[in-house]
């Protein structure tokens, strides 16, 4: 028989029988309450937390997405007001569907909430309907106005735009008010959960103390044993809870977190860090941090340990952040652009190591580079277009001044009018080329292919440039192989591509040279080629040959022709190739699909 059981037997016998039974009953009640009450309170806390995670936080997220969708809608409306392009109206209608979908999601989340939240949502829906009504008026009025650009239309456009913006301000206020109410519910739910957890702790502690006090009646041994059990269980629970909280925090963060001891050895790595470095936590444990991920510079040169800012801060017990262009190295030896920070790990007054947090910012740097390139290209476009439009515009102005100011005879007036017409044509071709390039880059470049014989197209292209070839002293030839099948192509667009290639070839071919238009069949494709006997193109220039606005020095043009040629071929599902040798000439080949004759047509 155990000492605890003997003590119970002694306490339940003789004059202390009643008190012993009461003590045992109190212990039993306390133990039952200790088991049931925390579970009940824990369930209440779990229900409150589920309310936050399943309804309130998703509702808050949906509200934020709805705000972004509204911002996209007002941006599309402003673009439509500025440009009047139907594309923005189409995009606007698509964005309205997204907004409606988000509103539906938000409505599902707030369905079970208080009347205050549902009232705010109803107000938001009403403001949204009013705003869209104003926007439909804007679209309808501008559609009725068409291309008219008089003062009355402009004033009406401005007034409608202001009315729409006023309605949008009301909508934004309703959205923010809904977000505020939902957020207040989230905060209140969080506070309620925290209060429930604190209450659970104190009620658990109180019941444990009651049970502990009750066992004093049973005996000193039982009392001491019970005290040790409660104390050990409480410490274990707190330690496990603290560890779980730390683990959850490390896993929830979007950055990699690496623990480092004072010797520079890795002690732990969270899940995000494992993904960024391409390894497991076990693979990095006890590895030297410097040799693992910071051993080389951005250029790939070895980094001396004495020059490592991480190791220096680790030894000094300080904090340090990465440079803007720093990199870290993955487990497989490849670098990635990184932003990192080192924080000392202090236990009381004792330095225990450091924590390195890091994130992959490769995408951010790529976007920064793309932004810089876009700004450069915008400035380049403005410079080129302003230059190439200013020249013919100046010619037009000068010729017009002559017609107005001087008494010219009919021949001279006709000559000046022809100059104006040629300059206007040049400006028109430049503008059309810019529009074609814009359509190509936007994926809106359209071709209407059909079965076409190649010889008539080559002959027509030759006729268009015979005068220019004669003036340049260049022989223009057409060579079509026998039995070349029909090609599937858009005749007008192919003439445009051939014209761009012929114009380049004639400008780069010296007098006495030749330019040849040829057609052959190769590997089931029709090959149209333009060959010249000019100076050729340097090998290092071939990679940029089809870039927009790129051109060789000193030969004029705006650098759009070859970009359009490539766009035409890609729209046909074909390709364009180029071969060139210095001092020998250049050949451009356009590979087109063969037109398939259907069985119905052949009959």
PyMOL commands that set and color helices and strands:
alter all, ss='L'
color gray80, all
select helices_A, chain A and resi 3-11+14-83+86-110+115-145+151-215+220-252+271-277+281-284+289-293+305-307+309-316+362-405+410-442+454-472+491-508+539-544+561-571+599-602
alter helices_A, ss='H'
color red, helices_A
select strands_A, chain A and resi 256-261+266-269+320-321+327-329+335-347+350-360+450-452+475-480+487-489+514-522+525-532+575-581+585-593
alter strands_A, ss='S'
color yellow, strands_A
deselect
rebuild
show_as cartoon
